[in-house]
């Protein structure tokens, strides 16, 4: 499981001109699954995401997590994160989990985040989404478990 997390001042997902997810200050989390991922992987990533310290404390050090700053979350499924780009000039998706297996895991991820912290905003699995955000910092991290 891969999460590309970005600390933002705002984030939004639109589908066919309709806003389906929108947050203010918090994290936009692009999420990709690989064939070996399981519910255990989802649980580990949920913990890591909610406890990863990337918000500034009073001394301007990255010591606070999204929960400590009462930040919002926008979870966006993105299968291209697991693409194999090591050779050639076209990505291979052989390392991406097939959609019929990945969609339930994305739903499990949303449920796990909701149970552990608060209901996130989300994109829509398999949709042609337009994602916009204002990266704060910029601060972007690649998380894997």
N, C-alpha and C positions, 0 to 999 in steps of 0.2 A: 504494500500500500504506500502510495506517495501522496503527500500533501505539499503543495507550494503555497506557503502562507505569506500574506502581505498585510502589513500594518497600514491601515487606511483611515482617512478622515471621512470617507464616504465610499460606498460601493453599491452597484445596481446591476440587475440582470433583466434584460428585456427580451421578449419573444414576440415576433410579429407586431412590434410597436406597443406591446403591453408590458408594463413593469410587473414582474412576477416575484422579485425579491429586491429588497432595498435596506441598507443599513447606514447608520452614521458611524461614528468612531468605533473601530474594532478591527476585525480580521476578515479579509476575503480569503477563502480556502479553496483552491483548485484541487480536486481530488481524483486520483487515478488508481485503478486496481490492477494487480498482476495475478496470474493464474494460481499462485500458491497462497493467496490471501484467504483468510477465514474470519469467523466471528471473533476469534481470539486476537487476530491482527487488528480488527476494528476497535476492540476494547483497549488495546495498547496505544493505538493512535489517538483515541479519544482522550486518554489520560495525558499523553504527551502534548497534544494540541492545547488542552485546557490549562496545563501547568507550565508550558514553555514561556520563559521570561523574556519578553521583547518590548515591554513598555517601560518608560523611564520612571524612576523613583524621584524623591525630592533632591537627590544629588546628581540627577541626570544620568544615572546608570541604568542599564536594562536589567532590572531586578523584579519587575512586576509582571504577572501573567494577565491574560484577558479577563479572568474572573475578578482579580483584585482591582481592576480599573472599571469594572462593570461594562466591559466592551461588548459590542454586538458581533454576531457571526453571520457570514454569508457563505454557505457551502455550495460549491459548484462542481458537478461531475464533469471530468475532462479526461477522456480515455487517452488522449494524445500524450499525457505525461509519461506513460509507460512505453512510449515508442522507442525502438532501437534505432539510433542515429549514428552508430559507430562506423558504418561503411556505406558507400554509395552516396547518391544525392537525392534519395527519396526515403522517407521513414518507413520502417517496417513495424507493423503492429503485432508481431508474433509474441511480444512480451506483455501485451495488454490482455486483460481478462475479457472473455466474450461477453457481450452486453446482457444476455439472458442470465448470466451468473453475477455480473457486476451490479446490475440494478438493485437486486435485493440487498446486497452488501452496502450500497449507498444508502438505501432506506434504513438499514440497521445502524449505520453511522449517524444519520440524522436523529434516530431514536436514542442512541447512546449519548449524544451530545445534549439532547433535550432532557434526558433523565439526570445527567450529571451536572448540568448547569442551567441552561434555558433553551427554549425553542429557537433554533436558528432560522434565518431566512434561507431559501434555497433556490438554485436553478432547477431546471427540469431535465431529467435524464433523457438523453437521445434527441433533445430539441436543438434547433439552430438558435443559439443564444448570442446576444450581444452583451458583453460584460464591460462595464465601465467602472473605474475606480480612481481615487486620488491616493496614491501611495504616500504615506507619511514617513518621511526620512530621507530617502526611500529606505524601507526596511522590508526585506524579502528573504525567506529561508525555505530550503528544501528539506522536508522531514520524511524520513523513512523509518519503518519499524520492521 
